[in-house]
Amino acid sequence: MSKVVMVGTDSNKESEIMEFSGADVEEIANKVALFMATRGYRLETGDKAQGVYGRGSAAWHAMLGPLVRRLKCNVTVAKSEENVKVVIAKGMTGWGGGALGATRAKKELRDITGGLQSSILS
């Protein structure tokens, strides 16, 4: 097994993109799933390579809004030429919880990206 190396990143308001070499899609997808589980996320729809991870109760969030902490991310792990691209996108804006909720969603995306990068490279 070769060493996994990050070869590129890109980001915008809604998503973070990381590109890795030295591993296949399945290996990276497994590392992503393990990392998300350690942060309390569960795969709600899709599979490890193309899925939606969520934390918190959607039903309680719908009833109580900002009083319930609910976060979702869309994750895509795909082949990109010789490399593997990981795209983490916000699954919800956070505006249901007001400005605080939106700030919380933005911070969570940043924290996931940083932790995920370290997890994949280790």
LINGIPE-V744511 format. One record per residue. N is the residue number from 1. PHI is phi in radians with two decimals (none if undefined). PSI is psi as a letter, one per 40 degrees, with the letter a starting at -180 (* if undefined). OMEGA is omega as a letter, one per 40 degrees, with the letter a starting at -180 (NA if undefined). Layout:
n=[N;N]
phi=[PHI;PHI]
psi=[PSI;PSI]
omega=[OMEGA;OMEGA]
//
This chain:
n=[1;2;3;4;5;6;7;8;9;10;11;12;13;14;15;16;17;18;19;20;21;22;23;24;25;26;27;28;29;30;31;32;33;34;35;36;37;38;39;40;41;42;43;44;45;46;47;48;49;50;51;52;53;54;55;56;57;58;59;60;61;62;63;64;65;66;67;68;69;70;71;72;73;74;75;76;77;78;79;80;81;82;83;84;85;86;87;88;89;90;91;92;93;94;95;96;97;98;99;100;101;102;103;104;105;106;107;108;109;110;111;112;113;114;115;116;117;118;119;120;121;122]
phi=[none;-1.51;-1.34;-1.41;-2.28;-1.43;-1.97;-3.14;-2.50;-2.72;-2.61;-2.55;-1.08;-1.79;-2.67;-2.20;-2.14;-2.19;-2.13;-2.19;-2.16;1.65;-2.65;-1.71;-1.03;-1.10;-1.08;-1.15;-1.06;-1.14;-1.15;-1.09;-1.08;-1.14;-1.09;-1.09;-1.11;-1.18;-1.57;1.60;-1.59;-2.21;-1.29;-1.61;-2.50;1.44;-2.29;-1.04;-1.48;-2.64;-2.60;-2.01;-1.80;-2.36;-2.38;1.68;-1.63;-1.16;-1.16;-1.15;-1.11;-1.14;-1.43;-1.95;0.95;-1.16;-1.30;-1.96;-1.43;-2.36;-2.38;-2.38;-2.38;-1.67;-2.14;-2.24;-2.11;-2.53;-1.27;-2.37;1.00;-1.56;-1.86;-2.08;-1.81;-2.02;-2.01;-1.98;-2.17;-1.08;-1.62;-2.66;-1.36;1.56;-1.20;-1.10;-1.79;1.34;-1.08;-1.10;-1.11;-1.16;-1.12;-1.09;-1.14;-1.14;-1.13;-1.10;-1.07;-1.11;-1.15;-1.08;-1.05;-1.12;-1.17;-1.15;-1.02;-1.10;-1.12;-1.20;-1.35;-1.46]
psi=[h;i;h;h;h;h;e;i;i;i;i;a;d;e;i;h;h;i;h;i;i;e;i;i;d;d;d;d;d;d;d;d;d;d;d;d;d;d;e;e;i;i;h;d;i;a;a;d;d;g;i;h;h;i;h;i;h;d;d;d;d;d;d;e;b;e;e;h;h;h;i;i;i;h;h;h;h;i;h;g;b;e;i;h;h;h;h;h;i;h;e;i;d;e;e;d;e;a;d;d;d;d;d;d;d;d;d;d;d;d;d;d;d;d;d;d;d;d;d;d;e;*]
omega=[i;a;i;a;i;a;i;i;i;i;i;a;a;a;i;i;i;a;a;i;i;i;i;a;a;i;i;i;i;i;i;a;i;i;a;i;i;i;i;i;i;i;a;i;i;i;a;a;a;a;i;i;i;i;a;a;i;a;i;i;i;a;a;i;a;i;a;i;a;i;i;i;i;a;i;i;a;i;i;a;i;a;i;a;i;i;i;a;i;i;i;a;a;a;i;i;i;a;i;i;i;i;i;i;i;i;i;i;i;i;i;a;a;i;a;i;i;a;a;a;a;NA]
//
